[in-house]
Amino acid sequence: MSNKLLFKDIDEPGLASIDVYKRRGGYAMAEQALAMARESIVTSLKDSGLRGRGGAGFPTGLKASFIPQGKMDKYLVCNADESEPGTFKDRELIQKNPHSLIEGMIIAAYAVGANKAFIFIRGEYVQQADILERAIEEAKAAGYLGPNVLGRGVELDMWVHRGAGAYICGEETGLLDALEGRRGNPRLKPPFPANQGLYQGPTLINNVETLTAIKYILEVGAEAYAAMGVEKSSGTKLISVSGNVKRPGNYEIEMGMTGRDIIYGLAGGIEDDREVLLWFPGGSSSPVLTKDDLDLPYDYESMAGAGTMLGSGAIIVADDSNSVVDIAVKTASFYKHESCGKCTPCREGTNWTTKMLKRIQSGDATPMDLDVIESVCSQIMGNCLCVLGDAMAMPVSSMVKKFRPEFETHIEAARAAREAALLAELSADGPGRDVLHGIAAD
């Protein structure tokens, strides 16, 4: 990796303090941005090719341009509810360099004319929320937040809002409901948040990494940022690598690096030098890839072409010591538990998929259950209020399709083991012995 931006000097001692941050040039871009035309900042974001780093990959500059003009209360919301299994990059950014996020938010808020900003952080990030709150107070004391930012006539207040531990609050409209004090349920769209979001006002919602990147785009220039990575997937990307690898952790890469270079290069290869069974390229909600896909470039277009998605940038690696059936059960069970229950396809679909997978696991299923699972998953996808149902259906369906022989082998082996256990129980001393003897006599 030749061009680190967000993780450059990330481990410098004291970087979380405003003094060390400013000594490294911190807040210089915010000061410059406040002297620029708002439209020119949005244009720079468009020209940079930055796409949302939270999962959807929507062009950031285009999203910002949807916020209506005019004098009114507008809101900027940072989605720091990092709940996607396997994802922990935003946590490191917040913990080690909180002022880079605050500076990015100042620039983004100014660009769209927002005067109120919220950081919605997952409830489990207690330490990180404390760090953010201290950093915001430091920024206020230095004049970067408040009723008259740096004397430029710009108003911007910022707060940290702690969530209550629900995965659904990572969905932007569910997050807005939670931020307003209600249960986190996804909203029907339209209206979209850009027009009617927080407190019914125009709202720009972006992920921690996306907002942090804005400061660096202005620093290096939109053209230079767009030159990094590959066409349609520009810039650098923070990735969280976990699972059966020797060096799990967060890494910053240029888009287009291959999965093999990430897993076997940065992450050091597979534990005990085993083979890759499967890997999730974008968190547990992404359709899985196999060892045959390791040479794919890691970018939005290549992942989409392979039938999966880059998502949040969380690469979860499972080696061949794992059971694909167990992985499918754990995946489905998580989304069943986290479903808010508001819409029927997700509420019922995640429940029935989990039940059927557990039937396979226990030896109660037949190969026909695999067809039923695929049918249920296909009826979930695209038919829910938000993407939580799809987040379960996509990876489970991909596992069944790519590993069907393994599922069928497991079904037969588990059923045989179950029948053997039942025969052993019946043949032992107990109430079933006479039944067994009677069957044998017949």
TORVOLUM-314549 format. One record per atom (N, C-alpha, C): x, y, z. Coordinates in steps of 0.2 Angstrom, whole numbers, padded with zeros to 4 digits, always signed. Example, Ala and Ser with C-alpha at 12.3 -4.5 7.8 and 13.67 -1.06 7.14 Angstrom:
<sites>
+0066-0028+0039;+0062-0022+0039;+0066-0016+0039;+0064-0011+0035;+0068-0005+0036;+0064+0000+0039;
</sites>
This chain:
<sites>
+0004-0006+0000;+0000+0000+0000;+0004+0006+0000;+0004+0010-0005;+0009+0016-0006;+0005+0022-0004;-0001+0023-0003;-0005+0029-0002;-0009+0028+0004;-0007+0029+0010;-0012+0029+0016;-0014+0036+0017;-0020+0037+0018;-0023+0043+0020;-0026+0043+0027;-0032+0039+0028;-0035+0039+0034;-0031+0036+0040;-0027+0031+0038;-0023+0027+0043;-0016+0030+0043;-0014+0035+0040;-0007+0038+0040;-0006+0040+0047;-0001+0038+0050;+0001+0039+0057;-0004+0038+0062;-0008+0034+0061;-0014+0032+0065;-0012+0031+0072;-0006+0028+0073;-0004+0026+0080;+0000+0031+0083;+0001+0037+0081;+0005+0042+0084;+0002+0043+0091;+0006+0043+0096;+0004+0044+0103;+0000+0051+0104;-0005+0051+0107;-0009+0058+0108;-0013+0060+0102;-0013+0057+0097;-0017+0059+0091;-0024+0061+0092;-0027+0058+0097;-0034+0059+0099;-0035+0066+0102;-0030+0069+0104;-0030+0076+0107;-0030+0081+0101;-0033+0087+0103;-0033+0092+0097;-0026+0095+0096;-0022+0095+0102;-0015+0098+0101;-0011+0094+0096;-0011+0088+0097;-0007+0084+0093;-0010+0084+0086;-0017+0083+0085;-0020+0083+0079;-0018+0090+0075;-0019+0096+0078;-0017+0102+0075;-0010+0103+0073;-0005+0100+0077;+0002+0100+0075;+0003+0096+0069;-0001+0091+0067;+0000+0088+0061;-0004+0091+0055;-0007+0097+0056;-0010+0100+0051;-0018+0099+0051;-0020+0097+0057;-0027+0096+0058;-0031+0102+0058;-0037+0102+0055;-0042+0108+0055;-0040+0113+0050;-0034+0112+0046;-0032+0117+0041;-0037+0116+0035;-0039+0110+0033;-0044+0110+0028;-0051+0112+0030;-0053+0112+0036;-0059+0115+0038;-0059+0122+0037;-0054+0125+0039;-0053+0133+0039;-0053+0135+0031;-0050+0131+0027;-0050+0132+0020;-0057+0131+0017;-0060+0126+0019;-0067+0124+0016;-0072+0130+0018;-0071+0133+0024;-0076+0138+0025;-0075+0144+0021;-0070+0145+0018;-0069+0151+0013;-0070+0149+0006;-0072+0143+0005;-0074+0141-0002;-0082+0141-0003;-0084+0141-0009;-0091+0141-0011;-0093+0134-0009;-0099+0133-0006;-0102+0127-0004;-0102+0122-0010;-0104+0125-0016;-0105+0121-0022;-0099+0118-0024;-0093+0121-0023;-0087+0119-0026;-0085+0113-0022;-0087+0112-0015;-0085+0107-0011;-0089+0100-0014;-0095+0101-0015;-0099+0096-0018;-0097+0093-0024;-0094+0098-0028;-0092+0096-0035;-0085+0092-0034;-0081+0094-0029;-0075+0090-0028;-0076+0083-0026;-0082+0083-0022;-0084+0076-0020;-0086+0072-0025;-0090+0075-0030;-0092+0071-0036;-0086+0069-0040;-0081+0074-0041;-0075+0073-0046;-0071+0067-0043;-0071+0067-0036;-0066+0062-0033;-0068+0055-0034;-0075+0054-0035;-0078+0047-0036;-0079+0044-0029;-0078+0047-0024;-0080+0044-0017;-0087+0041-0017;-0087+0035-0015;-0093+0031-0014;-0094+0030-0007;-0100+0029-0004;-0101+0028+0003;-0098+0022+0005;-0094+0022+0011;-0090+0017+0013;-0094+0013+0019;-0100+0014+0020;-0104+0011+0025;-0107+0004+0022;-0108+0003+0016;-0110-0003+0013;-0114-0002+0006;-0118+0003+0006;-0122+0004-0001;-0117+0006-0006;-0112+0010-0005;-0108+0012-0011;-0111+0017-0015;-0115+0021-0013;-0118+0027-0017;-0114+0033-0017;-0113+0036-0023;-0109+0041-0024;-0110+0047-0019;-0105+0049-0015;-0106+0054-0009;-0107+0061-0012;-0104+0063-0017;-0106+0070-0020;-0113+0070-0022;-0115+0065-0026;-0122+0065-0028;-0127+0065-0023;-0125+0061-0017;-0130+0061-0012;-0130+0068-0008;-0125+0071-0008;-0124+0078-0005;-0128+0083-0009;-0128+0082-0015;-0132+0087-0020;-0139+0086-0019;-0142+0081-0016;-0149+0080-0016;-0152+0085-0010;-0148+0087-0006;-0150+0091+0000;-0152+0098-0003;-0159+0100-0002;-0161+0106-0005;-0158+0112-0002;-0158+0117-0006;-0155+0124-0004;-0160+0128+0000;-0158+0133+0003;-0162+0138+0007;-0161+0138+0014;-0163+0143+0017;-0162+0144+0025;-0167+0140+0028;-0165+0135+0032;-0169+0130+0036;-0165+0126+0040;-0167+0123+0045;-0163+0118+0049;-0162+0112+0045;-0156+0111+0044;-0153+0105+0040;-0149+0101+0045;-0149+0094+0043;-0145+0090+0048;-0140+0086+0045;-0134+0085+0048;-0129+0080+0046;-0129+0074+0051;-0130+0068+0049;-0130+0063+0054;-0124+0058+0052;-0120+0057+0056;-0114+0052+0055;-0117+0045+0058;-0117+0040+0054;-0119+0033+0056;-0112+0030+0059;-0112+0030+0065;-0106+0026+0069;-0109+0020+0072;-0115+0017+0070;-0118+0011+0073;-0115+0005+0069;-0108+0004+0070;-0105-0001+0067;-0106-0008+0069;-0112-0011+0067;-0115-0017+0069;-0114-0023+0065;-0112-0022+0059;-0111-0027+0054;-0106-0032+0056;-0107-0038+0057;-0102-0043+0060;-0096-0043+0055;-0090-0043+0059;-0084-0043+0055;-0081-0036+0054;-0085-0031+0056;-0083-0024+0054;-0081-0020+0061;-0075-0018+0060;-0072-0014+0066;-0067-0008+0064;-0068-0006+0058;-0063-0001+0056;-0065+0006+0059;-0072+0008+0059;-0074+0014+0061;-0072+0015+0069;-0072+0010+0072;-0070+0010+0079;-0063+0012+0080;-0058+0010+0076;-0051+0012+0077;-0051+0019+0075;-0054+0021+0069;-0054+0029+0067;-0056+0033+0073;-0062+0031+0076;-0065+0035+0081;-0060+0035+0088;-0057+0030+0089;-0053+0029+0095;-0047+0033+0095;-0044+0032+0089;-0037+0035+0088;-0037+0042+0085;-0041+0043+0081;-0041+0050+0077;-0048+0053+0077;-0051+0055+0082;-0058+0057+0082;-0059+0064+0079;-0054+0068+0079;-0054+0075+0076;-0054+0075+0069;-0052+0069+0065;-0052+0069+0058;-0059+0068+0056;-0063+0064+0060;-0070+0063+0059;-0074+0070+0060;-0072+0073+0065;-0076+0080+0067;-0074+0085+0061;-0068+0085+0059;-0066+0090+0053;-0070+0088+0047;-0070+0081+0045;-0074+0079+0039;-0081+0081+0040;-0084+0081+0046;-0091+0083+0047;-0092+0090+0046;-0087+0094+0049;-0088+0101+0048;-0088+0103+0041;-0084+0100+0037;-0083+0102+0030;-0090+0099+0026;-0092+0093+0028;-0098+0091+0025;-0104+0095+0027;-0105+0097+0033;-0111+0101+0035;-0111+0108+0032;-0105+0111+0031;-0104+0117+0028;-0106+0117+0020;-0104+0111+0017;-0106+0110+0010;-0113+0110+0009;-0117+0107+0013;-0124+0106+0012;-0128+0111+0016;-0125+0115+0020;-0129+0120+0024;-0132+0118+0030;-0129+0112+0033;-0132+0109+0039;-0130+0113+0045;-0134+0114+0050;-0132+0118+0056;-0132+0114+0062;-0134+0108+0061;-0134+0103+0067;-0132+0096+0065;-0127+0093+0069;-0124+0087+0067;-0124+0082+0073;-0126+0076+0071;-0126+0071+0076;-0122+0065+0074;-0118+0062+0079;-0115+0056+0078;-0118+0050+0082;-0122+0046+0078;-0125+0040+0081;-0121+0035+0082;-0119+0033+0088;-0114+0028+0089;-0117+0022+0093;-0115+0016+0091;-0118+0010+0094;-0116+0010+0102;-0121+0008+0106;-0121+0008+0113;-0115+0004+0116;-0112-0001+0112;-0107-0005+0115;-0100-0001+0115;-0100+0004+0111;-0094+0008+0110;-0093+0014+0115;-0093+0011+0121;-0093+0016+0127;-0087+0020+0127;-0081+0017+0126;-0075+0021+0127;-0074+0025+0121;-0076+0023+0115;-0076+0027+0109;-0081+0033+0109;-0086+0032+0112;-0091+0038+0113;-0088+0043+0118;-0085+0041+0123;-0082+0046+0128;-0076+0050+0124;-0072+0046+0120;-0067+0050+0117;-0070+0055+0112;-0075+0053+0108;-0078+0058+0104;-0081+0064+0108;-0084+0063+0113;-0087+0068+0117;-0082+0073+0119;-0076+0070+0121;-0070+0075+0123;-0068+0079+0117;-0067+0075+0112;-0065+0079+0106;-0069+0084+0103;-0076+0083+0104;-0081+0088+0102;-0080+0094+0107;-0079+0093+0113;-0078+0099+0118;-0072+0103+0116;-0066+0099+0114;-0060+0102+0112;-0061+0107+0106;-0065+0104+0101;-0066+0107+0095;-0071+0114+0096;-0075+0113+0101;-0079+0119+0103;-0075+0124+0106;-0071+0122+0111;-0066+0127+0114;-0062+0131+0109;-0060+0127+0104;-0055+0130+0099;-0059+0134+0094;-0066+0134+0094;-0069+0138+0089;-0072+0135+0083;-0071+0128+0082;-0072+0125+0076;-0080+0123+0076;-0083+0123+0082;-0090+0122+0083;-0093+0127+0087;-0100+0128+0085;-0103+0133+0089;-0107+0138+0085;-0110+0143+0088;-0114+0148+0084;-0111+0152+0079;-0104+0153+0079;-0101+0157+0074;-0094+0154+0073;-0094+0148+0069;-0087+0144+0068;-0082+0149+0065;-0076+0149+0069;-0071+0153+0067;-0072+0160+0065;-0078+0163+0067;-0080+0170+0065;-0082+0171+0058;-0084+0165+0055;-0086+0165+0048;-0093+0166+0047;-0097+0167+0052;-0104+0167+0052;-0108+0160+0050;-0104+0155+0052;-0107+0148+0051;-0109+0145+0057;-0115+0143+0058;-0117+0139+0064;-0117+0132+0063;-0114+0128+0068;-0114+0121+0068;-0113+0119+0075;-0118+0115+0077;-0118+0112+0084;-0117+0104+0083;-0114+0100+0087;-0113+0093+0086;-0114+0090+0093;-0117+0084+0092;-0119+0080+0098;-0117+0072+0096;-0115+0069+0102;-0115+0061+0101;-0121+0058+0104;-0124+0054+0101;-0130+0050+0103;-0128+0043+0103;-0129+0040+0109;-0127+0033+0110;-0133+0028+0109;-0132+0023+0105;-0138+0019+0103;-0139+0014+0109;-0143+0009+0107;-0145+0004+0112;-0144-0003+0110;-0139-0004+0105;-0137-0011+0104;-0141-0014+0099;-0145-0011+0094;-0149-0015+0089;-0146-0014+0082;-0145-0020+0079;-0142-0020+0072;-0146-0015+0068;-0153-0016+0068;-0157-0012+0064;-0156-0005+0063;-0153-0002+0069;-0151+0005+0069;-0146+0007+0064;-0142+0002+0061;-0137+0004+0056;-0141+0006+0050;-0147+0004+0049;-0151+0006+0043;-0153+0013+0044;-0152+0017+0039;-0152+0025+0040;-0158+0027+0043;-0164+0024+0040;-0170+0027+0043;-0172+0024+0050;-0170+0018+0051;-0171+0015+0058;-0166+0020+0063;-0161+0022+0060;-0156+0026+0064;-0160+0033+0066;-0163+0035+0061;-0167+0042+0062;-0172+0041+0067;-0176+0036+0067;-0181+0034+0072;-0178+0034+0079;-0173+0030+0080;-0169+0029+0086;-0166+0036+0089;-0164+0040+0084;-0161+0047+0086;-0167+0051+0088;-0173+0050+0086;-0178+0054+0088;-0181+0052+0094;-0179+0046+0097;-0181+0044+0103;-0186+0038+0103;-0187+0035+0097;-0192+0030+0096;-0188+0023+0095;-0192+0018+0094;-0189+0011+0093;-0186+0012+0086;-0181+0009+0085;-0177+0009+0078;-0181+0005+0073;-0185+0007+0070;-0189+0003+0064;-0187+0007+0057;-0186+0003+0052;-0185+0007+0046;-0192+0010+0043;-0191+0016+0040;-0196+0020+0037;-0198+0018+0030;-0204+0019+0028;-0205+0018+0021;-0203+0023+0017;-0199+0022+0011;-0196+0027+0007;-0199+0026+0000;-0201+0032-0004;-0200+0039-0001;-0205+0041+0004;-0204+0047+0008;-0199+0052+0006;-0192+0049+0009;-0187+0052+0005;-0180+0050+0007;-0177+0055+0012;-0172+0053+0016;-0170+0057+0021;-0167+0064+0019;-0165+0064+0012;-0162+0071+0010;-0167+0076+0010;-0174+0074+0009;-0179+0079+0009;-0183+0079+0015;-0184+0073+0019;-0188+0073+0025;-0185+0067+0029;-0180+0069+0033;-0176+0065+0037;-0177+0066+0045;-0172+0068+0048;-0172+0069+0055;-0177+0075+0057;-0181+0074+0061;-0186+0079+0063;-0190+0082+0057;-0190+0078+0052;-0194+0080+0046;-0190+0085+0042;-0184+0086+0043;-0180+0091+0040;-0175+0088+0035;-0172+0091+0030;-0167+0088+0025;-0161+0086+0029;-0159+0080+0028;-0154+0076+0032;-0149+0072+0027;-0143+0074+0028;-0137+0070+0025;-0135+0065+0030;-0135+0058+0028;-0132+0053+0032;-0126+0050+0029;-0121+0049+0032;-0115+0046+0030;-0112+0042+0035;-0108+0037+0033;-0104+0033+0038;-0097+0036+0040;-0095+0034+0046;-0088+0037+0049;-0083+0038+0043;-0081+0032+0040;-0076+0032+0035;-0077+0037+0030;-0083+0037+0027;-0085+0042+0022;-0084+0049+0024;-0086+0051+0029;-0086+0058+0032;-0078+0060+0033;-0075+0055+0036;-0068+0056+0037;-0064+0057+0031;-0065+0053+0026;-0062+0054+0019;-0063+0061+0016;-0068+0064+0017;-0069+0071+0014;-0063+0076+0016;-0061+0076+0022;-0055+0080+0023;-0049+0079+0019;-0048+0072+0018;-0042+0070+0014;-0043+0071+0007;-0049+0071+0004;-0050+0073-0003;-0048+0080-0004;-0051+0084+0000;-0049+0091-0001;-0041+0093+0000;-0038+0089+0004;-0031+0089+0006;-0027+0087+0000;-0028+0082-0003;-0024+0079-0009;-0027+0082-0016;-0033+0084-0016;-0036+0086-0022;-0041+0080-0025;-0046+0082-0028;-0051+0077-0030;-0048+0073-0036;-0044+0076-0040;-0041+0073-0046;-0036+0067-0043;-0032+0069-0038;-0027+0064-0036;-0030+0059-0032;-0036+0060-0029;-0040+0055-0025;-0043+0050-0030;-0045+0053-0036;-0049+0049-0041;-0043+0045-0044;-0037+0047-0045;-0032+0043-0048;-0030+0037-0044;-0032+0037-0037;-0030+0031-0033;-0036+0026-0035;-0034+0019-0034;-0039+0014-0035;-0040+0013-0042;-0046+0011-0044;-0048+0009-0051;-0054+0013-0053;-0055+0013-0059;-0061+0017-0062;-0068+0014-0059;-0072+0019-0057;-0078+0018-0053;-0077+0016-0046;-0071+0015-0044;-0070+0013-0037;-0063+0016-0035;-0064+0023-0034;-0058+0027-0033;-0056+0027-0025;-0050+0029-0024;-0047+0031-0018;-0045+0025-0014;-0044+0026-0007;-0042+0020-0003;-0048+0018+0001;-0048+0012+0004;-0053+0009+0008;-0050+0006+0014;-0054+0007+0019;-0052+0003+0026;-0056-0004+0026;-0052-0009+0027;-0055-0015+0027;-0053-0019+0034;-0058-0022+0036;-0057-0026+0043;-0057-0034+0041;-0051-0037+0042;-0050-0044+0040;-0050-0048+0047;-0054-0053+0047;-0055-0057+0053;-0056-0064+0051;-0057-0069+0056;-0058-0076+0054;-0052-0080+0055;-0051-0085+0051;-0045-0090+0051;-0039-0087+0047;-0037-0081+0049;-0031-0078+0046;-0026-0077+0052;-0019-0077+0049;-0014-0076+0054;-0013-0069+0057;-0015-0064+0053;-0014-0057+0056;-0021-0053+0055;-0026-0055+0059;-0032-0051+0058;-0031-0044+0060;-0035-0039+0057;-0035-0032+0059;-0037-0028+0054;-0036-0021+0055;-0039-0016+0050;-0033-0014+0045;-0034-0013+0039;-0029-0011+0034;-0032-0006+0030;-0028-0002+0027;-0030+0003+0022;-0027+0001+0015;-0031+0000+0010;-0029-0002+0004;-0031+0003-0002;-0028+0002-0007;-0031+0006-0013;-0036+0001-0016;-0041+0003-0019;-0046-0001-0022;-0043-0005-0028;-0045-0011-0029;-0042-0015-0035;-0037-0020-0032;-0035-0020-0026;-0030-0025-0024;-0034-0032-0024;-0031-0037-0025;-0034-0044-0026;-0036-0046-0019;-0041-0051-0018;-0042-0054-0012;-0036-0058-0010;-0033-0061-0014;-0027-0065-0012;-0022-0061-0009;-0020-0055-0012;-0015-0051-0009;-0017-0048-0002;-0024-0047-0001;-0026-0045+0006;-0026-0051+0011;-0029-0057+0009;-0029-0062+0014;-0022-0066+0015;-0018-0067+0009;-0012-0070+0010;-0006-0065+0011;-0007-0059+0009;-0002-0054+0010;-0003-0050+0016;-0007-0046+0016;-0008-0041+0022;-0010-0046+0029;-0015-0050+0028;-0017-0054+0034;-0013-0060+0035;-0007-0061+0031;-0003-0067+0033;-0005-0074+0031;-0010-0075+0027;-0012-0081+0025;-0017-0085+0030;-0018-0091+0029;-0023-0095+0033;-0020-0098+0039;-0023-0098+0045;-0020-0102+0051;-0019-0109+0049;-0013-0112+0052;-0011-0119+0051;-0011-0121+0044;-0010-0115+0039;-0009-0116+0032;-0014-0121+0029;-0020-0120+0031;-0026-0124+0028;-0029-0120+0022;-0034-0123+0019;-0037-0120+0013;-0042-0116+0015;-0044-0111+0011;-0050-0107+0011;-0056-0111+0010;-0061-0111+0014;-0067-0114+0012;-0072-0108+0009;-0072-0103+0012;-0076-0097+0009;-0074-0091+0013;-0076-0085+0010;-0075-0079+0013;-0080-0074+0011;-0082-0070+0016;-0087-0065+0015;-0083-0058+0013;-0084-0055+0007;-0080-0049+0006;-0082-0043+0009;-0089-0043+0011;-0091-0036+0013;-0095-0037+0020;-0093-0041+0024;-0097-0042+0031;-0102-0048+0030;-0105-0050+0035;-0109-0056+0035;-0115-0056+0030;-0117-0050+0028;-0123-0049+0024;-0121-0050+0017;-0115-0051+0015;-0113-0051+0008;-0113-0059+0006;-0115-0060-0001;-0115-0067-0003;-0107-0069-0003;-0106-0076-0001;-0099-0078+0000;-0096-0079-0007;-0089-0079-0006;-0085-0081-0012;-0081-0087-0009;-0078-0091-0014;-0074-0097-0013;-0066-0095-0014;-0062-0100-0013;-0055-0100-0015;-0054-0099-0022;-0059-0100-0026;-0058-0099-0033;-0059-0092-0035;-0061-0088-0030;-0062-0081-0032;-0057-0076-0029;-0051-0079-0026;-0046-0075-0023;-0043-0070-0027;-0042-0071-0033;-0039-0067-0038;-0043-0061-0041;-0049-0061-0038;-0054-0055-0040;-0051-0048-0037;-0051-0043-0041;-0050-0036-0038;-0055-0035-0033;-0052-0032-0028;-0057-0029-0022;-0059-0022-0024;-0065-0022-0027;-0068-0015-0029;-0075-0016-0030;-0079-0011-0030;-0086-0011-0031;-0088-0015-0037;-0086-0014-0043;-0088-0017-0049;-0086-0024-0049;-0080-0026-0047;-0078-0033-0048;-0082-0037-0043;-0083-0035-0037;-0087-0039-0032;-0094-0039-0035;-0097-0034-0038;-0104-0035-0040;-0104-0040-0046;-0099-0039-0050;-0099-0044-0056;-0098-0051-0054;-0096-0052-0048;-0095-0059-0045;-0101-0061-0041;-0106-0057-0041;-0113-0059-0038;-0113-0057-0031;-0108-0053-0028;-0108-0051-0021;-0107-0044-0021;-0104-0041-0015;-0104-0034-0014;-0098-0033-0009;-0095-0027-0010;-0089-0025-0006;-0092-0023+0001;-0098-0020+0001;-0101-0019+0008;-0097-0014+0012;-0097-0016+0018;-0093-0012+0023;-0086-0013+0023;-0083-0017+0019;-0076-0019+0019;-0074-0024+0024;-0078-0028+0027;-0076-0033+0032;-0075-0039+0028;-0069-0042+0028;-0068-0048+0025;-0067-0054+0031;-0072-0058+0030;-0072-0064+0035;-0070-0070+0032;-0065-0073+0034;-0062-0079+0031;-0063-0085+0035;-0066-0090+0032;-0067-0097+0035;-0063-0102+0031;-0059-0106+0035;-0055-0111+0032;-0059-0118+0032;-0056-0123+0029;-0059-0129+0028;-0060-0134+0034;-0058-0131+0040;-0060-0135+0046;-0067-0133+0048;-0070-0128+0045;-0077-0126+0047;-0082-0130+0043;-0088-0130+0046;-0094-0133+0042;-0098-0127+0039;-0099-0128+0033;-0103-0123+0029;-0110-0122+0032;-0113-0128+0034;-0119-0128+0037;-0119-0124+0044;-0114-0125+0048;-0114-0121+0054;-0113-0114+0053;-0109-0112+0048;-0109-0105+0046;-0116-0102+0044;-0119-0106+0040;-0126-0104+0037;-0131-0103+0043;-0130-0108+0048;-0135-0107+0054;-0133-0101+0058;-0127-0100+0059;-0125-0094+0063;-0127-0087+0060;-0126-0087+0053;-0128-0081+0049;-0135-0080+0050;-0139-0085+0048;-0147-0084+0048;-0149-0082+0055;-0146-0086+0060;-0149-0085+0067;-0148-0077+0069;-0142-0075+0067;-0140-0068+0069;-0146-0063+0066;-0147-0064+0060;-0152-0059+0057;-0159-0060+0059;-0161-0067+0060;-0167-0068+0064;-0168-0064+0070;-0163-0064+0074;-0163-0061+0081;-0163-0054+0080;-0160-0051+0075;-0160-0044+0074;-0165-0041+0070;-0170-0045+0067;-0175-0042+0063;-0180-0038+0068;-0182-0032+0066;-0187-0028+0070;-0194-0031+0069;-0195-0035+0064;-0202-0038+0064;-0207-0034+0061;-0205-0028+0058;-0210-0024+0055;-0213-0026+0049;-0209-0030+0044;-0212-0032+0038;-0212-0040+0038;-0217-0042+0035;-0218-0050+0035;-0212-0054+0031;-0210-0052+0025;-0205-0056+0022;-0199-0057+0027;-0197-0052+0030;-0191-0052+0034;-0192-0056+0041;-0198-0054+0044;-0200-0057+0050;-0201-0065+0050;-0205-0067+0045;-0206-0074+0044;-0200-0078+0040;-0198-0074+0035;-0192-0077+0031;-0186-0079+0035;-0184-0074+0039;-0178-0076+0043;-0179-0081+0048;-0185-0082+0051;-0187-0087+0056;-0187-0094+0052;-0191-0094+0047;-0191-0101+0043;-0185-0103+0041;-0181-0099+0038;-0174-0101+0035;-0170-0103+0041;-0170-0100+0047;-0166-0103+0052;-0168-0109+0055;-0175-0110+0055;-0178-0117+0057;-0176-0122+0052;-0176-0121+0046;-0174-0126+0041;-0167-0128+0041;-0163-0123+0042;-0156-0124+0043;-0154-0128+0049;-0158-0127+0054;-0156-0131+0060;-0159-0138+0059;-0164-0139+0055;-0166-0146+0053;-0161-0149+0050;-0158-0146+0045;-0152-0149+0041;-0146-0151+0046;-0145-0146+0051;-0140-0147+0056;-0141-0153+0060;-0147-0154+0062;-0149-0159+0067;-0150-0166+0064;-0151-0166+0057;-0153-0173+0054;-0160-0174+0053;-0164-0169+0053;-0171-0170+0052;-0173-0168+0045;-0169-0166+0041;-0170-0163+0034;-0169-0168+0029;-0172-0166+0023;-0170-0170+0016;-0168-0165+0011;-0165-0167+0006;-0162-0162+0001;-0167-0158-0002;-0174-0159-0001;-0179-0155-0003;-0179-0148+0001;-0177-0149+0007;-0177-0143+0011;-0172-0137+0008;-0167-0140+0005;-0163-0135+0002;-0166-0131-0004;-0171-0134-0007;-0175-0130-0012;-0179-0126-0009;-0182-0128-0003;-0187-0123+0000;-0183-0117+0003;-0177-0118+0005;-0173-0112+0008;-0172-0107+0002;-0170-0110-0003;-0168-0105-0009;-0175-0102-0011;-0180-0105-0011;-0187-0102-0013;-0188-0096-0008;-0188-0098-0001;-0189-0093+0004;-0184-0087+0003;-0178-0088+0002;-0173-0083+0001;-0175-0078-0005;-0177-0081-0010;-0179-0077-0016;-0185-0073-0015;-0189-0075-0011;-0195-0071-0009;-0194-0066-0004;-0189-0066-0001;-0187-0061+0004;-0183-0055+0000;-0179-0057-0004;-0175-0052-0007;-0179-0047-0011;-0178-0041-0010;-0181-0035-0013;-0188-0034-0011;-0190-0038-0006;-0197-0037-0004;-0198-0034+0003;-0193-0031+0006;-0193-0029+0013;-0193-0021+0013;-0194-0019+0019;-0194-0011+0020;-0187-0009+0020;-0182-0013+0022;-0175-0012+0022;-0171-0018+0020;-0165-0018+0020;-0161-0023+0017;-0159-0028+0022;-0162-0028+0028;-0160-0033+0033;-0162-0040+0031;-0168-0041+0028;-0170-0047+0026;-0165-0050+0020;-0163-0045+0016;-0159-0047+0010;-0152-0049+0013;-0150-0046+0019;-0144-0047+0022;-0143-0054+0024;-0149-0057+0026;-0149-0064+0028;-0149-0069+0022;-0154-0067+0017;-0155-0071+0012;-0149-0072+0007;-0146-0066+0006;-0140-0066+0001;-0135-0071+0003;-0132-0071+0008;-0126-0075+0010;-0129-0082+0011;-0135-0084+0014;-0137-0090+0015;-0139-0094+0008;-0142-0090+0003;-0143-0092-0003;-0137-0094-0007;-0132-0090-0006;-0126-0091-0010;-0122-0097-0007;-0122-0098-0001;-0119-0104+0002;-0123-0111+0000;-0129-0110+0000;-0133-0116-0003;-0131-0118-0010;-0131-0113-0014;-0130-0113-0021;-0122-0116-0022;-0118-0113-0019;-0111-0115-0020;-0108-0121-0017;-0112-0123-0011;-0109-0129-0007;-0115-0134-0007;-0119-0134-0012;-0125-0139-0011;-0122-0146-0010;-0117-0149-0013;-0115-0156-0011;-0113-0156-0004;-0110-0151-0001;-0108-0152+0006;-0114-0152+0010;-0119-0148+0008;-0126-0148+0012;-0129-0155+0012;-0129-0158+0006;-0132-0164+0005;-0129-0170+0009;-0122-0169+0009;-0118-0174+0012;-0119-0174+0020;-0120-0167+0022;-0121-0166+0029;-0128-0169+0031;-0133-0168+0026;-0140-0170+0028;-0140-0178+0029;-0136-0182+0024;-0136-0189+0025;-0133-0191+0031;-0127-0188+0032;-0123-0190+0038;-0126-0189+0044;-0130-0183+0045;-0133-0181+0051;-0139-0185+0052;-0143-0187+0047;-0149-0191+0047;-0146-0199+0049;-0141-0201+0046;-0139-0208+0048;-0136-0208+0056;-0133-0202+0058;-0131-0202+0065;-0137-0202+0069;-0142-0198+0067;-0148-0197+0071;-0152-0204+0072;-0152-0208+0066;-0155-0214+0066;-0152-0219+0071;-0145-0219+0070;-0141-0224+0074;-0142-0222+0082;-0142-0216+0083;-0143-0214+0090;-0150-0216+0093;-0155-0216+0089;-0162-0218+0090;-0162-0225+0091;-0158-0229+0087;-0158-0236+0088;-0155-0238+0094;-0149-0235+0096;-0145-0236+0102;-0150-0235+0108;-0154-0230+0108;-0158-0228+0113;-0163-0233+0114;-0166-0236+0108;-0172-0241+0109;-0169-0248+0111;-0163-0249+0109;-0160-0256+0111;-0158-0256+0118;-0157-0250+0121;-0154-0250+0128;-0160-0252+0133;-0159-0253+0139;-0164-0254+0144;-0168-0248+0144;-0175-0249+0143;-0179-0243+0144;-0185-0245+0141;-0190-0240+0141;-0197-0241+0138;-0197-0242+0131;-0191-0241+0127;-0192-0242+0120;-0189-0249+0118;-0187-0253+0123;-0184-0259+0121;-0189-0264+0119;-0195-0264+0122;-0200-0269+0120;-0203-0267+0113;-0203-0261+0111;-0205-0258+0105;-0200-0261+0099;-0194-0260+0101;-0189-0263+0096;-0189-0270+0095;-0190-0274+0101;-0191-0281+0100;-0197-0283+0096;-0202-0279+0097;-0208-0281+0093;-0207-0280+0086;-0204-0274+0084;-0202-0273+0077;-0198-0279+0074;-0193-0281+0078;-0189-0286+0075;-0193-0293+0075;-0197-0294+0079;-0201-0300+0078;-0206-0300+0072;-0208-0294+0071;-0213-0294+0064;-0208-0295+0058;
</sites>
